[in-house]
């Protein structure tokens, strides 16, 4: 009997694996070929695919004779040779095989045949174990991907935080500078205000309120009091002149 037609898979009946023929239905057959992924390849009448390429849900329940059939819509989806750690998978597979052989030996030795481990049943166990390993590896890959993404996000946040910190430091330095400038201006304004107060007091000694208002430019009209004082001054001056 030929070996498995999947690239990288050397399983065969001689190695204890259950081999399956390609379906007669052209649509299903095309799906199987597409999943196997061999370019420009058509299966021959003797081409076979081994059981490990079918996931658990592709199989019917184990029959009372220990054999198991593929479901009518079964499609091969498991291709360990495409996985990164192919060697590990196959090494583990060999380990399982050894375990099963030891069990069989013990059964033979004790002549216990109540629950014989058939070849088909052991193959299904191997297939299930490999499937679990593949699931586990898939989960590991997903977690690694998430971890990488989280690290990237963390780095991005750290960079953002650093940029914000630098920006705040610049703002603090600027604020300090403006505070010093404003303090200087306030000091100058206070000094100017004191000078203004002195000037105002001096002016109030010489001029009345109305004159100060006109000099400030707030009102262009002389008050009656100012006009009267001006007339008095005028007459006083004129009399002196005469
Ligand atoms: Zn195979």
Boltz pocket constraint, residues with backbone or C-beta under 6 A from the ligand:
constraints:
  - pocket:
      binder: B
      contacts: [[A, 4], [A, 5], [A, 6], [A, 9], [A, 10], [A, 11], [A, 49], [A, 50], [A, 51], [A, 52], [A, 53]]
      max_distance: 6.0
